[in-house]
Amino acid sequence: MELENKIVDILKTIYDPEIPVDIYELGLIYEVKINANMHVDIEMTLTSPNCPVAESMPQEVEDKVAGHPDIKSAKVNIVFDPPWDKDMMSEEAKLELGFL
């Protein structure tokens, strides 16, 4: 669980370029799985299938997570089911963006 929290901390350093909120608080991360070999699988979505960072953001996530000394590798799987909507954002993100 401690390592998962560290991964979440890493994810909170990655921002959607169009929205001034990190990808974790935006609700773009659906699942983080760490296996016994210290490989991390991350299931995430994008705010839209036409997101301008559809190519670069998954790579940034993989690189930053795999850069943690306890992690051997990381793989991002982009999914659009369920589709993202603003209700998936944390209260903090909604407040930041004026939705509350």
N, C-alpha and C positions, 0 to 999 in steps of 0.2 A: 504494500500500500504506500509505503514511503517513496518508493521509486516512481509509482504512478503520480504522486503529488509533485515530484520533481519534473516529470514530463509535462504535467499541467502548467507548472511554472514556466517551462520553456515555451509551451504553446501560447501562453499569455504575452510573449514578447513578439508575436507575429501579428501584424495588423492587415486588415483588408484595406487596400489603397483608397477605396472610395468611401469608407466609413471609418471614423477615428476611434474604433473600438477593436480590441484584439479578437482573434478568431475563436478563442474559447468562450469569451463572454458573449460573442455574437450567436453562439449556439451552433457553430459550423462543425464542431467535433462531436460525432455521434458515439464513437467507441474507441477506447485505447486498450489494447491487449498486449501483455508482455508474456512471452513464453519462457520456458525453462532455460533456453539458450540465450536469453537476453535480447531476443529479437522483438521489436515492437511493431504491431500492426495497428494502424490508425484508420478508422473509417470516418470520413468527413464529407461535407458537401460544400458547395459554393453558394453565394447569395443568388446567383443565376447561372444557367448553363453557358451564357455568353459572357461571363465574368472575364474582364481583361487579363486577369492573372491565372486563368485556368491552367496554363502551362507551368508558370513559375512558382505559384504558391505551394502546390504539393511537393515540389522539389525542395523548396525552402523549409517546409515542415520536416521532410525526411532528413535533410542535411543537419538541421539544428538538433533534432531529437537524437540522431545517430552520433552527433558530436558529444553527447554526454558520456563521460568516461565509463559508466556502468553499462552502457548500451552497446551491443555489437552491431546492430543494423536496425533500420526502420523502413517501413513500407507504407505508403498512403494509398488507400483505395477511395476514389471519389465516387460518391453515390448521389443520386437525385431522388431517391425514394426512402423516406418521405421527403418531399420538396421542402426547402427551407422557407420559413416565413418569420416575421418579426416576433411572433409569440415565443419563438425558441430562444430569444435573447434573455440574458440574465436581467434581474431587476436593475443592477448597476448599469448595464448597457442601455436599457430602456430609459433610465434616468438621464444618462449622458447624452442620448440622442433626442431627448425631449418627448418621449412617448408616454411618460408618467406625469 
